[in-house]
Amino acid sequence: MKFGTLYAYWTHDWTGDYKHFARKASEIGFDILEISAGDLIAMPEKELCELKAISKELGIEITSNIGPAKKYDVASPDKNVREAGIKFLSDIMEKMDKLDSRSLVGVMYTYWPNDFTDLDKEGAWARGVESVKRLGKVAGELGIDYCLEVVNRFETHILNTAEEGVRYCKDVDCPSVKLLLDTFHMNIEEDNLADAIRLAGPYLAHLHVGEGNRKLPGTGHLPWRDIGKALNDIGYNKGVVMEPFVTMGGKVGEDIKVWRDLSGNATPEKMDEDIKKSLMFLRDAFAR
Ligand SMILES: [Mn+2]
């Protein structure tokens, strides 16, 4: 398994200096830095090349995360919106190819967060499947894993459990279309986290990790050794990426709903120490 973190642990904006965060992630001992895929669209060629060069030099893999805006909803009842979404996500994958980022992860079967004004789940499912079939083809041609994130009921009504995720992947029926499970969402929706991972089996191609309150793994009550055992049972060898959200402020704090400090008022130095400790804990808990 390869271990990583989302850059947003260190910032309050859904963007940032990824070269800086790649260096930071590497210093702490990570294998992966996860960035905002939406940023790649406007990123000049030169910057893409520089980020690619630095990540290669550091031995850091870049994964790309997206929660598409409603205007790019590939499951929208409006055909023009669906087409705009397919173009947007295809353009992102072209940029990812230049960056040599081979995993697109997130809610790329609809938009995020859902506003729950249209609750036609069946319709959104069927339209999304048709769009994702086309996107999966683009992903396959570029050698990208297109990992659909299963999220909790407060963020979408379409995919809330691993069982739904597997059913959706089977409907799409495209080898590049896989699943992303996230322990924070699973803690809300699944009966048993380890069983959900076993159910996802070969469809699982990315894992987000965080405690039930999105604090660093190892600081709360989630059954990390059981999760690790399930991952080893299915022969999981892909990304395990933390998404810790522990400080208030900015668009990140607002979107993630961080209304209090969860870091223990940590200094920047302590934040780095804490994430390093969590990484060591996870590597141990997930060891075979
Ligand atoms: Mn996630």
Boltz pocket constraint, residues with backbone or C-beta under 6 A from the ligand:
constraints:
  - pocket:
      binder: B
      contacts: [[A, 149], [A, 182], [A, 208], [A, 243]]
      max_distance: 6.0
